[in-house]
Amino acid sequence: MGNSRSHLGQGLSSQFLPEEQAEIDRLFDALSSEKLSSNTSPRSFSLQALKNHVGEALPSEMVTRLFEGMRRVDLMGKVKGPSENVSQEQFTVSMSHLLKGNSEEKSLVIMKMISATEGPVKAREVQKFTEDLVGSVVHVLNYRQELRGWTQKQALGSLPRVQVLAAQLISEMKLPDGEKLLGPEQLAHDCDRAVIEDWVFRTPHVAMFLSVVIHRGFLLHLSLDLATLIPERQVDLGREFASILDVLSVVYINSHLPGEWRHRWRLLFASELHGHSFAQLCGLITHRGPCVMLLEDRDSHVFGGFASCSWEVKPQFQGDDRCFLFSIFPRMAVYTCTGYNDHYMYLNHGQQTIPNGLGMGGQHSYFGLWIDFDFGKGHSKAKPTCTTYNSPQLSAQEDFRFERMEVWAVGDASVTQPVLHFLPGG
């Protein structure tokens, strides 16, 4: 213990602080003491020993991927094949790369987790790895009871949210020709180390999810702040409320919020609880700070927008360039401001000469997202895209009807402005 760094190969070293290295060594000691591990010197551990240690905390496929990534680490640049077990040096270097390394170091281990063959991997293999990774995050957080009030909703429509988020992460990958991986016809493409390294660098969710899987799957006693990954869910009501959102949707949207607002979401309005009333909506969401709004239309499309400033009922546009629109299903995407105009947010009620409703982006009668004062109706007009956010049509139909709407305040409650209450009705 404590001297593992002295055994590492040339150019490979642990990036852990002494107290962190002691924890890594403690875990290795536990793994290598399993009776199914190798008793030969130097000490090592087997796949079965790792599975015994992790138990039900992670899916078996992810445990195997992690083990294969570790045992294929080539410490000395030898040409012979990987060892059967994982040595202390391999374990330390793998954990150092995955938890503390740069994108180059992370990609080295990720490539070995994806495929047993040397050289490029197929895009479809990266896709399967990403689905396994996203699924493992939900699995381990659910197993450790760290969903922070959110649910593990499996599916909406025909596609599980795991696949939807994995598809979003994969879409960030740039193939060698510079094109993004956007369709199934591209899954046969080769992805070399440079492609994977660039993907890991530009898609921080990959490293973040690997860190969660390792920390919570192995029960490493190292610092991992889940508060900014998964916000605490607050619903100040005496009865159960099933949100449109699942934990993966929340993690994805939350990652695009300014950091100071990521730790807590508080339910302000839900049509399921507060009724289908535009006046009630206005009364519950105005002067309450930044909010996430989302809808589910009658074709099961889920989408919404982030309002960076308190909603106010007034005939002018409001907000700033931190606002964005997003889609959750059938695909996950965030659409940020283009700078073309400042039509970020609009909320009006009770006027006769100007439109009454809630809108984000675009212009009157052609909003990127519009909720009519005749509650239950809306539109998403973006041909080809919304001028303010560069977003496509978010709903299944340009003019849509919806049954469910939710608005969540993010961050700590604002006490600087009064809360205005509107009577139910409009």
C-alpha positions in Angstrom: 0.0 0.0 0.0 1.1 3.5 -0.7 4.0 2.5 -3.0 2.0 1.6 -6.1 3.2 4.6 -8.0 6.8 3.4 -7.7 5.9 0.3 -9.7 4.3 2.1 -12.7 5.7 2.0 -16.2 7.6 4.8 -17.8 5.5 7.8 -18.5 2.5 6.4 -16.5 1.9 7.6 -13.0 -1.0 8.1 -10.6 -2.6 11.6 -10.5 -4.2 10.9 -7.1 -3.4 12.9 -4.0 -1.9 10.8 -1.2 -5.2 10.3 0.6 -6.9 9.5 -2.6 -4.2 7.0 -3.5 -4.7 5.3 -0.1 -8.4 4.8 -1.0 -7.5 3.3 -4.4 -5.0 1.0 -2.6 -7.6 0.0 -0.1 -10.0 -0.9 -2.9 -7.3 -2.9 -4.7 -6.5 -4.8 -1.4 -10.2 -5.7 -1.0 -10.4 -6.9 -4.7 -7.1 -8.8 -4.6 -8.0 -10.6 -1.4 -11.0 -12.3 -3.0 -10.5 -16.0 -3.0 -11.2 -16.1 -6.7 -8.4 -13.7 -7.4 -4.9 -14.9 -8.3 -2.7 -15.9 -5.4 0.5 -15.5 -7.4 2.9 -12.6 -7.1 2.4 -9.8 -7.9 -1.1 -9.5 -6.6 -4.0 -9.1 -9.0 -7.8 -9.6 -9.2 -10.1 -11.5 -11.6 -13.3 -10.5 -13.3 -15.3 -12.7 -10.9 -13.6 -10.9 -7.9 -14.7 -7.6 -9.3 -18.3 -8.8 -9.9 -18.4 -10.2 -6.4 -17.3 -6.9 -4.9 -19.7 -4.7 -7.0 -22.7 -7.1 -6.6 -25.9 -5.7 -7.9 -24.8 -2.1 -7.9 -23.8 -2.1 -11.6 -25.1 -4.1 -14.6 -22.8 -7.1 -15.4 -22.0 -5.7 -18.8 -20.5 -2.5 -17.4 -18.4 -4.4 -14.8 -17.0 -6.5 -17.6 -16.2 -3.4 -19.7 -14.4 -1.8 -16.7 -12.4 -5.0 -16.0 -11.4 -5.3 -19.7 -10.4 -1.7 -19.9 -8.1 -2.2 -16.9 -6.5 -5.5 -17.9 -5.7 -4.2 -21.4 -3.7 -1.3 -20.1 -0.2 -1.8 -21.5 2.1 -0.4 -18.8 5.4 -1.1 -20.5 4.5 -1.0 -24.2 4.8 -4.7 -24.5 3.5 -6.4 -27.6 2.2 -9.5 -25.9 -1.5 -9.8 -25.2 -3.3 -8.5 -22.1 -3.0 -10.4 -18.8 -5.8 -12.6 -17.4 -6.1 -10.5 -14.3 -5.7 -6.9 -13.3 -2.5 -5.9 -11.5 -2.2 -3.2 -8.9 -0.3 -1.0 -11.4 -3.0 -1.5 -14.1 -5.7 -0.8 -11.6 -4.1 2.5 -10.4 -3.3 3.7 -13.9 -6.8 2.9 -15.1 -8.5 4.7 -12.2 -6.1 7.6 -12.5 -6.9 8.0 -16.3 -10.7 7.6 -15.9 -11.1 9.8 -12.8 -8.4 12.4 -13.1 -7.0 12.1 -16.6 -7.3 14.4 -19.6 -9.3 13.4 -22.7 -6.3 11.6 -24.2 -5.8 9.5 -21.1 -9.6 8.8 -20.7 -9.9 7.8 -24.4 -7.1 5.3 -24.0 -9.0 3.3 -21.4 -12.4 3.9 -23.1 -11.2 2.4 -26.4 -10.2 -0.7 -24.4 -13.6 -0.8 -22.7 -15.3 -0.6 -26.1 -13.5 -3.3 -28.0 -11.0 -6.1 -27.5 -9.3 -5.4 -30.8 -6.5 -2.9 -31.3 -7.0 0.0 -33.6 -10.2 1.8 -34.7 -13.6 0.7 -33.3 -16.9 0.8 -35.2 -19.4 3.7 -34.5 -22.0 1.1 -33.6 -19.7 -0.3 -30.9 -19.3 3.2 -29.4 -23.1 3.5 -29.5 -23.5 0.3 -27.5 -20.9 1.4 -25.0 -22.7 4.8 -24.6 -26.1 3.1 -24.0 -24.4 0.8 -21.4 -22.8 3.8 -19.7 -26.0 5.8 -19.6 -28.0 2.8 -18.4 -25.4 2.1 -15.7 -25.7 5.6 -14.3 -29.4 5.3 -13.8 -29.0 1.7 -12.4 -26.3 2.6 -9.8 -28.0 5.8 -8.6 -31.3 3.9 -8.2 -29.5 1.1 -6.4 -27.7 3.5 -4.1 -31.0 5.4 -3.6 -29.5 8.7 -4.8 -32.0 9.8 -7.4 -32.8 12.7 -5.1 -36.6 12.4 -5.6 -36.7 11.8 -9.3 -37.8 8.5 -10.9 -36.3 5.9 -13.2 -38.8 6.2 -15.9 -38.0 3.5 -18.5 -39.8 4.6 -21.6 -41.9 7.2 -23.3 -43.5 6.2 -26.5 -41.4 3.4 -28.0 -37.8 4.4 -27.1 -36.3 4.2 -23.6 -34.8 7.5 -22.4 -31.5 5.7 -22.0 -31.3 5.3 -25.8 -32.5 8.9 -26.4 -29.8 10.4 -24.2 -27.2 8.0 -25.6 -28.2 9.1 -29.1 -27.7 12.7 -28.1 -24.2 12.0 -26.7 -23.2 10.0 -29.8 -24.5 12.8 -32.1 -21.7 15.0 -30.7 -19.1 12.7 -32.2 -17.2 14.0 -35.2 -16.2 11.3 -37.7 -12.8 11.5 -39.4 -14.3 13.4 -42.4 -15.6 16.1 -40.0 -19.3 15.0 -40.2 -21.3 14.4 -37.0 -22.7 10.9 -36.3 -26.4 11.7 -36.9 -27.9 8.6 -38.5 -27.9 4.8 -38.5 -26.3 4.7 -41.9 -23.1 6.1 -40.3 -22.8 3.4 -37.6 -20.4 1.3 -39.8 -17.8 4.1 -39.8 -14.4 3.5 -38.1 -13.6 5.7 -35.1 -9.9 5.9 -34.2 -8.3 7.2 -31.0 -8.3 10.8 -32.3 -12.1 10.6 -32.9 -12.8 9.1 -29.4 -10.4 11.6 -27.7 -12.1 14.6 -29.5 -15.6 13.1 -28.5 -14.6 12.8 -24.8 -13.1 16.3 -24.9 -16.3 17.9 -26.3 -18.9 15.7 -24.6 -18.3 16.1 -20.8 -21.2 13.8 -19.9 -19.1 10.8 -21.0 -16.4 11.5 -18.3 -19.0 12.6 -15.8 -21.0 9.4 -16.2 -17.9 7.2 -16.0 -17.0 9.0 -12.7 -20.4 8.3 -11.3 -20.4 4.7 -12.3 -16.9 4.1 -10.7 -17.5 6.1 -7.5 -20.9 4.7 -6.8 -20.4 1.3 -8.3 -17.2 0.6 -6.4 -18.2 2.6 -3.4 -15.0 4.7 -3.5 -14.8 7.1 -0.6 -13.6 9.9 -2.8 -15.3 13.3 -3.3 -18.1 13.3 -5.9 -20.6 16.1 -5.8 -23.9 14.8 -7.1 -25.7 18.0 -6.1 -24.8 19.7 -9.4 -25.5 16.6 -11.5 -28.9 15.8 -10.1 -30.9 18.6 -8.5 -32.9 17.9 -5.4 -36.6 17.6 -6.4 -39.0 19.6 -4.2 -42.8 19.3 -4.5 -44.5 21.1 -1.7 -47.7 19.0 -1.8 -49.1 16.3 0.4 -49.7 13.9 -2.5 -47.5 12.0 -4.9 -46.8 13.7 -8.2 -45.4 11.8 -11.2 -43.5 14.3 -13.4 -43.1 14.2 -17.1 -39.4 14.2 -16.4 -37.2 11.2 -15.4 -33.8 11.5 -13.9 -31.9 11.3 -17.2 -34.0 14.2 -18.7 -33.3 16.3 -15.6 -29.6 15.5 -15.6 -29.4 16.6 -19.3 -31.3 19.8 -18.9 -29.7 20.6 -15.6 -26.2 20.4 -17.1 -27.1 23.4 -19.4 -28.2 25.7 -16.6 -25.8 28.2 -15.0 -24.0 26.5 -12.1 -25.6 28.4 -9.3 -29.0 27.0 -10.2 -28.3 23.3 -10.6 -28.7 22.0 -7.0 -32.5 22.3 -6.6 -35.7 22.3 -8.6 -39.0 23.4 -7.0 -42.3 22.6 -8.6 -44.3 25.8 -9.2 -47.0 24.6 -11.6 -48.3 21.3 -12.9 -51.5 21.1 -14.9 -52.1 17.7 -13.4 -52.3 19.4 -9.9 -53.3 23.0 -10.5 -55.7 22.6 -13.4 -55.8 23.8 -17.0 -56.0 27.5 -16.4 -53.7 30.1 -17.9 -54.6 32.6 -15.2 -53.5 30.0 -12.6 -50.3 29.4 -14.5 -49.5 33.2 -14.5 -50.2 33.4 -10.8 -48.0 30.6 -9.8 -44.9 31.2 -12.0 -44.5 35.1 -12.0 -41.8 36.7 -9.9 -40.4 33.3 -8.8 -36.9 33.4 -10.4 -35.5 31.3 -13.2 -37.7 28.5 -14.4 -37.7 25.4 -16.5 -41.0 24.9 -18.4 -42.0 21.7 -20.2 -44.9 20.2 -22.1 -46.0 16.9 -23.4 -48.2 17.2 -26.5 -50.8 14.7 -27.6 -48.3 12.9 -29.8 -46.0 12.3 -26.8 -43.3 14.9 -27.8 -41.8 16.4 -24.7 -40.1 19.8 -25.0 -39.8 23.2 -23.3 -37.7 26.1 -22.4 -35.5 27.6 -19.7 -36.4 31.2 -18.6 -33.3 32.8 -17.0 -35.2 35.6 -15.4 -38.5 35.8 -13.4 -41.6 35.8 -15.6 -43.5 39.0 -15.5 -46.9 39.7 -17.1 -46.2 42.6 -19.5 -46.6 43.4 -23.2 -42.8 43.4 -23.9 -40.3 40.7 -24.5 -38.1 39.9 -21.4 -35.2 37.7 -20.4 -31.6 37.5 -21.6 -29.3 35.3 -23.6 -29.0 32.6 -21.0 -32.5 31.4 -22.0 -32.8 28.3 -24.3 -35.3 25.9 -25.8 -35.0 22.2 -25.5 -36.4 18.9 -26.7 -36.5 15.7 -24.5 -38.5 13.3 -26.7 -38.2 11.8 -29.3 -34.7 13.3 -29.2 -32.7 15.3 -26.6 -31.3 18.6 -27.7 -30.7 22.1 -26.3 -31.1 25.2 -28.5 -29.3 28.3 -27.4 -29.5 32.0 -28.4 -28.3 33.0 -31.9 -28.0 36.8 -31.1 -30.4 37.5 -34.0 -32.9 39.2 -31.7 -33.8 39.5 -28.0 -37.2 37.8 -28.2 -36.2 35.5 -25.3 -39.4 35.4 -23.2 -42.9 36.8 -23.5 -45.9 36.6 -21.1 -49.1 38.5 -21.4 -52.6 38.2 -20.0 -55.8 40.1 -20.0 -55.0 42.4 -23.0 -57.3 43.0 -25.9 -55.0 44.4 -28.6 -51.9 42.3 -28.2 -51.4 38.5 -28.0 -52.2 36.8 -24.7 -50.1 33.8 -23.9 -46.6 32.6 -23.0 -43.9 32.5 -25.7 -40.2 31.9 -26.2 -38.3 32.8 -29.3 -39.4 34.0 -32.8 -42.1 36.6 -33.0 -45.8 37.2 -32.4 -47.8 34.4 -34.1 -44.5 32.6 -35.0 -43.0 31.6 -31.7 -40.4 28.9 -31.3 -42.7 27.8 -28.4 -46.1 29.3 -27.7 -48.7 28.5 -25.0 -52.0 30.2 -25.8 -54.1 31.8 -23.1 -56.8 29.3 -24.2 -54.9 26.7 -22.1 -54.2 23.4 -23.8 -53.3 25.0 -27.2 -49.9 26.1 -28.5 -47.6 26.2 -31.5 -44.0 25.7 -32.4 -43.4 27.5 -35.7 -39.8 27.2 -37.0 -39.3 27.1 -40.7 -36.5 26.3 -41.1 -35.5 27.2 -37.5 -36.6 29.7 -34.8 -34.7 33.0 -35.3 -34.0 33.5 -31.6 -32.8 30.0 -30.7 -32.1 28.2 -34.0 -34.5 25.5 -32.8 -36.6 23.3 -35.1 -40.3 22.6 -34.7 -40.4 21.0 -31.2 -43.9 19.6 -31.2 -45.1 16.8 -33.5 -47.6 19.2 -35.1 -46.9 22.9 -35.8 -50.2 23.8 -34.0 -50.4 21.4 -31.1 -52.6 20.5 -28.2 -51.2 19.3 -24.9 -52.6 17.6 -21.7 -49.6 18.1 -19.4 -47.5 21.2 -18.5 -45.0 21.7 -15.7 -42.9 24.7 -14.5 -40.0 24.2 -12.1 -38.1 27.0 -10.4 -34.4 26.3 -10.2 -31.9 27.2 -7.5 -32.9 28.8 -4.2 -36.2 30.5 -3.7 -36.2 34.2 -4.6 -37.4 36.5 -1.8 -36.7 39.8 -3.5 -40.1 40.1 -5.3 -43.7 39.6 -4.2 -45.6 36.6 -5.4 -48.7 37.6 -7.3 -51.8 35.3 -7.2 -54.3 35.2 -10.0 -57.7 33.8 -9.6 -58.4 30.6 -11.5 -60.3 31.1 -14.7 -58.7 32.1 -18.0 
